[in-house]
Amino acid sequence: MEDTTTHEVTHEVTHEVRLDVTAKTWFITGCSTGFGRELAAAVLVAGDRAVVTARNIDQVQDIVEGNERAIALPLDVTDPAQVRQAVADAEERFGGIDVLVNNAGIGYFAAVEEATDEEIRRMFEINVFGLSDVTRAVLPGMRSRRTGTIVNFSSIGGLRAFPAVGYYAATKFAVEGLTDALRQEVAPLGIDTLLVEPGPFRTDWAGRSANETLPENEIADYAKTAGANRASFRDATGSEPGNPAAAARAIIDVVAREQRPQRLLLGSAAYDGAIDQLESMLSEFRSLEEISRSADFPESV
């Protein structure tokens, strides 16, 4: 993994900023590339404030340079101490966090049997436990102000799984469940949640952010399933239909709405895939209704 040593912040975090009370402060993880980078830039264009985080802040200095509504902070979401420090610095600089965007994440391509413990656990540490740690660090401030929005990046892979990305889907299914429960816990406190479920986008998800080599334990029996899907993902890198800049604008639009949805599908592939999955599940559930209900005690019917 990239060196996670805390980088020295190159500006004074406590620098006084004249705050626009109508603007929101966004705290965004994983801003070096992809969705995080596009969202940070779009937030600033929209007139809001952005806490732009990345493991290497040198990669995001161009986003914040010369803009008093932006700050770049080093953040490896797998480092609990760095998580707490970044949140504290953001709150000190801007007075609070209005929108948390848990975007940082990685992919991994391997059949379930081919995967290695190290790669599986690394992905869960980033995609699930890192997201959880950042959320828990931000929640006290949102609770005290009785306002806030938590945007968690899931995926169409959080609604349906595909060969070669079973463990990635497992992390996103976990994010879906965690966010569903969180929504019910924090809604009475004035805090909203939003699950973002993108399909294929040009974010280099199948390139730099995933394992770039074949699994160490590649198994020929999976060549037509996991192997073929892995190759398809790789071949599509750079030509996916989804536009990350358009996705960023869509997220900002939805967060600004008075009535926010629980989920936001992004891209036609995600929308069509989600509808197909839900219709297939509903059809199967209904076909087995009698058997499902037969598992109750008679007096429960």
Summary of the structure (lengths in Angstrom):
residues: 301
radius of gyration: 20.4
end to end distance: 54.3
largest distance: 70.0
contacts: 955
relative contact order: 0.12
helix: 49%
strand: 14%
